[in-house]
């Protein structure tokens, strides 16, 4: 049969019992403090994530529109051919 080790609080003395009580109180206070901090920070982080996502989408949309505008301008410019022309008179000698 398995035997489980039992902790006897009476063998700790008053200092040990006081240490257990203070340790438990500190642990409970830390847990309450962390839960309260999480309760405050979770909504703030969620709002910041949503705001960042909205700004990122706005910047991406602006970039897509700028690229589309540039493409349209290049398409319109593609119909124009620029070049230099030199007029050669008929009487001028031909260079070979």
Secondary structure as the mmCIF struct_conf table of DSSP 4:
data_model
#
loop_
_struct_conf.conf_type_id
_struct_conf.id
_struct_conf.beg_label_comp_id
_struct_conf.beg_label_asym_id
_struct_conf.beg_label_seq_id
_struct_conf.end_label_comp_id
_struct_conf.end_label_asym_id
_struct_conf.end_label_seq_id
HELX_RH_3T_P HELX_RH_3T_P1 UNK A 9 UNK A 11
TURN_TY1_P TURN_TY1_P1 UNK A 12 UNK A 12
HELX_RH_AL_P HELX_RH_AL_P1 UNK A 13 UNK A 77
TURN_TY1_P TURN_TY1_P2 UNK A 78 UNK A 79
TURN_TY1_P TURN_TY1_P3 UNK A 90 UNK A 91
BEND BEND1 UNK A 92 UNK A 92
HELX_LH_PP_P HELX_LH_PP_P1 UNK A 93 UNK A 95
#
